[in-house]
């Protein structure tokens, strides 16, 4: 007992600077054992528990026991701490197949912007050694596939799936563009498409509109039996950057200059993708993988692996993030997993942005594909469930409002036709409804006034002519998750 106490006293508490430096190195090894969203407590708590006494953190011991794999001890030597610190600390973590891998590619020294930096060139897919399909990981993927099945089946229950898809696709366009820093809301986009003045910079809304155009084009080509290929990706990218910001960054062409992620220049960047002369080689290998070479890969796994590889290559000067997220949905539609483009992961990635970027880096540096796949399957399960919930809520709302409209008596017939157009375009003008519903100007405006009195719609301009109406509850449901940050509203 006295020997144990004396041993623990020799392991002194590191100063805050040591904690910061060690955390940078060690946290990754914990994350390779536990995906960040499963960590039992903050990483620094795990580290302190490991340094002082593993018995002070029963949750860690419990979590390790649940993994049901042999444990290994990682020694953090003096080389990973500042020179004045010479203590060795030991932290016990579960051993995993990801630790058998190493750097998933190689670094090449390049000269760019007057300095030498290391650019990362990823190894071709699939990962080597193969994915370690533990019981937990397999269960996570099975759950994700079940969620996709429920999502696909719900589209058959909708009277007119196109009514839902029009606005749902636009919600994804807003979210995916928001991750890249745009300020557009769903209402801004719908106003822009009505040629009305949105409440944010036009370039922001144009970027979102480009996304819708690119998505529609990609789906049309895939449904025309055009395979997912480098040509298709370039064509989609051309539409993604067709107008507004990014239009001067060679839309539809792989980059011919070096890019980087984070920082102000390659020398202080968080990540430097492959040099431009390696892009075509890397993308060619990715295309082979998409075409099931050297061997077939299940669609959901293919989408998960291909997304990471695309983001790592970063083949374009701009728009890589948006196209990489869109590629997931296009792959699932191409392979028949989804009949309609109903799965969009942008909201989940936006909510867990820090974890998302951290796991991309863990794959590159340590080959921890398993942690990424856990995260990806959770994203699919959660997002598919949210989409099913959204469909059910919107359909219930539409039924409720149709029942209320029936109470208008003789005016119910024309009101139901106007209501149908509002389901198609929840932000629209009286003139647009006239054209689509085949009703007179007087009838449409009188009906819209009735719906405003019932609280179903609201006129948002205050004008007497060329009025714009919002289907209030419909917009509110679709707006969930797309709220702009404080100070940008």
N, C-alpha and C positions, 0 to 999 in steps of 0.2 A: 504494500500500500504506500509506504514512504517512498519507495523507488518511483512509483507511478506519479505521485504528487511532484517529486523533484523533477521528473521528466517533463511534466506539463509546465512547470515554472520556467524551464529553459526555453520553451517556445513563447518568446515574448510577443506582445501585441504589436504588429507593424504600425508605422505612422501612416497618416492619411495618403501621402504620396505613394507609398508602397501599395496601399490598398488599390489606388487608382490604376497603377501600372499592372499589378497582378490581375486585377479584375478583367482588364482588356484581354489578357492571355487565357486565363483559366475559365472565364464564363463560357467560352466557346465549347470547352470540353464538357461542361455541365449540359450545355444545350445539345451537344451531340448525344447525350444520354437521355435528356428530357427536353422535348420540344418546349420552347419558351412559354407557350400558353398552358403547359402542364407543370411548370415549376412550382413546387410546394411553397416557396417563399422567395423573396428577392435574392438574386444571385450573390450579393455581398454577404447576406446572412448565411448562405451555404458555405461561403469561403471562410468566414469567421468560425463557423462550427467545425469546419475541417481542420483549421489551424489549431484551435484550442482543444477541442475534444469532440469526437464524433458522437459521443453519448449525449451532447447538449442539443442535438437535432434529431429527435426520433422520427420526424417526418422524412428526413433524408434516408434513414435506415429503412423505413417502411417502403418508400418509393423504390429503393434499390431492390428490396426483397420482391416487390411486385414484378420487377423486370425478369426475375427468374433466370439470370445469367451470371456467370462468374464475375467477380469484382476484380478490378486492377487498381494499382496505386500509381498516381501520376505525381512525379516529383518536380516541383517548380524550383529550378536551380538558380544560382545567383545571376546567371546571364539574363534572366527575365525580370530582374528587379534593378533598382538603381545601384550604382557601384558601392555605395556606403552600406548596403544591406547584404550580409553574407549568410543569413539564416536559410536553411532549407525547410520548406513546408510540404506536407503531404496531404493530398485530398483524395478520398476514395470515391470513385465513380464506377458505374456499371460498364463493362466492356461491351462493345457493339461491333457489328460487321463494318460500320462506317470507319472505325479506327484502323481497319485493315487496309483501307485505301489511303491515298495521299493526295497531293496536289492533282486536281483533275485537268491537267494540261501542262503547259510550260510557259515560262516567262522568256520574252525576247527583249533585249535592250535596243531601244530605238532613240533616235535624235529627233526632237520635235520642239518647236517654239524656242529654239536655242538652248535646250537642255536635254540630257539623257534620262530616260525613264524606262521602267519595265512594263511592257504591255503583255497582257495575258492571252494566250492562245489555247482555247479549250480542246480537250481530247474529244474525238467523235463519240456519239451515242451508239449503243447503250452503255451504261456505266460498267466498269470492270474493277473488281469482281461484281457479279450480278447483285441486284437488290436482295437484301436479306428480309424475306417475307416472314416476319415474326407473326405470332398469333394476333397481336394487337394491331399491327399494320394491316394485315389481311382483313381483320374485322372492320377497320376504318374504311378501307376501300370498298368492301361489300356494302357498308352502310351508305357510302356515297353513291354507289350504283343503284341501290334501292331508291334513294332520294331522287336520282335522275329519272328513274322509271315512273315515280309518282308525278314528277314535273311533266314528263312527256305525256302521260295519260290525261292530265288535267286539261290539256289543250283540246282534247276530244269532247270535253263537257261544255265548252264555250259555244254559244249559238253562232258567234262570228269572231273567230280568233283574231282576224285582222283589226277589229276594233281595239283590242287590247294591245296588240303588237305595235301599233303605230306609236303610242305614247310610251310603252315600256322600252322599246328600242331607244327612244329619245332620252329616257331617264338614264340608261346606260351611257349614252353619248355624253351627257352632262357629267356623270360621275367619273368616267374615264378621263375626260378632259380636265376635270377639277383636280385630279391627282397631279396633273402636269402644271397646275397653277392658274388655270382660267377661273373667272369669277361668274360665269354664266349660270343661271338657274334654268329649270325646265320651262318656267313661264317666259323667261327671256328668249329661249329658243323658239317657242311656239309663236311669240310675237314677231320674231324675226322672219319666220316662215310666212306670216301674214303680211309681211312688208310693213310692219309697224315698228316704231322706235323702241328697242329694248332699253332696260334701265342700267345696262353695263356697257363697257367698250365694245364696239362692233367687232373688233378682231377676236375677242373672246367668244362671241356668239358664232362667228364665222367658223372658228375652229371646231365647235361642237357640231355645226351643220355639216362640215366636211366629214366628220366622223360618221354621221348618219348616212351620207352619200357613199362613203367607203364600205360601210357595213352592208348596205343594200346591194352594192355592186358585187362584193364577195359572195354573198348568199346566192345571187342570181347566177353567177358563174358556176358555183358548186352544184346548184340544182340542174345546171345544164351539163353535168358530168365532166366539168373541167377539174382536174385534180389539184390538190393543194401542192403548189410548186413555187419555185423562185420567181417564175414569170407572174404568177397570180399575186404573190406577195408584193412584187414591185408595182403591179397595176393597182392594187388596193392602196398602196402607199402614195401613189401618184394622186389619187383622189383625196386621200387624207390630208395632204398638204397643198391642195390645188389653189386655195385662196387664203388671204390673210397672212398671219405670222407663219413662217416656215415655208412660204411659197418660193423663197429664194434659196432654199437649201436642197437643191437638186431632187425634187419630188420624183419618185419612181426609179431612182438610181442608187446603187450601193455607193457608199462613201469612197472618196478618193483621198481623203485627208484623215488625220488622227482625231478622234474624239475622246472624251473622258467623262466620268461621272463624279460629281461633287468637286469642290475646290474651284479655284480660279484659273488653274492651268494644270497641265498633266503632272507637273512636279509635285503638286500638293493635292492631287485628286484622290478620292476614295478608291476609285477603280479605273484602270485604263484598259479598254477592250483591245482586241487584236489590231495590229497595224493594218492599214488599208490594203496592202498587197496580200494579206492573208484572208481577207474577208470572203472572197469568192471561194477559196478552198474550204473554209469553215462552213459556209452556207451550202456548198455542194454536198458536204458530208451530212448536214442536217436534212437536206432534201432526200437523200438516200434513206435516212432513218424514217422520214415521213412516208416513204414509199415501201416500208417494211423490208428494208435491206440494212444489215445482212440477214435479219430474221423478223418475222411478224411481231408486233407489239400491240397489246390490247389498247383500244382507243383512249380510255381515260388515263392510263399510264403514259401513253404516247403524248397526250396533251400536256401532262404535268412535266415530263422530261423536256419536251420541245420548248415549252415556255421558258424554262431556265436557260436552255442553250441559246435561244434567240436573244434573250436579254443580255447574256454574257457576250455574244458576238457583237451586239449593237450595230447592225450592218448599215444603218442610215444615219445621216447627220441629225435628223430630228424625227420625232414621232415613233420611236422604238417602243416606248412603254405602251402607248395606245394600241399599236399594231400587235404587240406581243400578247396583250390581254384579249384582243379581238380574235387572235389566232386560236385560242382555246375553244371558243364557241364555234368557230368555223370548222375546226377539226371534228368536234362532236357531231355537228350537223352532217359533215361529209361522210362520216362513218355510220350514220343512221342511229346514233345513240339518242339524238333529239330530232324530232321532225320540224320543230320551229326553234328559232334562236331565242330561247327563254332563259339561258343560264349566263349570267354576267357576274364576274367575280370582283369587279372594281370596288364595290361597297365594302366587301370583306377586306380586300387589300388596303383600302383607304383607312378602315378602322384599325387594322393591325399593321400599319405601315412600317413601323420600326422592326417588328418581327419579320415581316416579309423581306426587307432588304438584308437583315442579318442572316436569314436562312439562305438567301441566294449566295451570299459570301461564304457561308459554311460549306455549301456544296463545292464551290470553286477551290477553296483552300484545303478542306479535309475530306471531300467526297461524301459528306453526310447527306446522301440522297434520302435516306429513310426519314430523317427529321423533316425535310422538305415535303415528302409525300404525306406524312402525318398532317402537316399544316394544310397542304393542298386538298386532301380528302375532307378535312374539316371545313375548308372554304366551300367546297362543292356541296356538302351536306347542308350546311347552314344557309347558303345562298339559294339552293333549290327549295328548301323549306320556306324561306321568305317569299320566294316567287309564287309558290303554291298558295300561301296565305294571302298574298296580294291579289291573286286572281280570284280567290274565293270571296274576299271582302268587296272587291269591285263588282263582282257578279251579284252579290247579295244587295249591295247598294243600288245597282241598276234595277233589280226586281222591286225593291222597296219604292224607288222613285216612280217606276211605271205604275205601280198600284196607286200611288198618290195622284198621279196624273189622270187616272181613270175617273177620279172624282170631279173632274172639270166638266163632265156632261158632254154636250155637243162639241165643245172645243177640244175634247180629248184626242180625237183622231189626228188633227194637225199638230197637237202638242206632243204626241208620241213620235211623230216623224221628226220634229225638231229635237226631241230628246235623243233619238237615234243618231242624229248628226253630232250632238254634243258628246256622245260616247265615242264617236269617231275622231272628233277634234274638240277636246275639252276646253280649248281656248280658241274662240272663233268670232267671226263678224256676222251680222245679220245678212249681209250681202252673200257671204259664202254659204250660209244655210239656204238662202233663196235658191241659189244655183244648184246645190246638191239635192235639196228636198223637193224642188219643183213647186214651191209655194209662193204666193204673192208677197210683195214687200209689206203690205199692211198686215197680212195674216202672220208672217214671221215675227214682226215687231210686237204685235199684240200678244202673241204666244210667249215671246221672251219676257215681256212685262209680267205675264201671269206667273211664269216660272221664277222670276225675281221675287214676286210677292210671296211665293211659297218657300223661298229660301233655297231653292235648288241652284239658281244661277245668280251672278252678280255682274253688273256692268262696271268696268274698271277704268274707263277713260273720263267719265263725266261729260262727254260730248253729247250733243243733240243728234248729230249725224255721224255716220261711219262708226257706230258704237262697237265695242269689243266686249264679249261676254265670257265669263269664266264659269265652268261647272265646278263649283266650289269644293264639294266633298271629294270628287274624283281627283282633282289636282292635289288636294291635301294628302290623300293616300299615296299618290305617286311621288310627292315631294319628300317623303320620309327618307332621310339619309342624304339628301342633296342640299341641306341647308348650308348657306354660305357662312363662313366664319364671321365672328363679330368684327365690325368695322368695315366689312365689305358689302353690307346689305344696303 
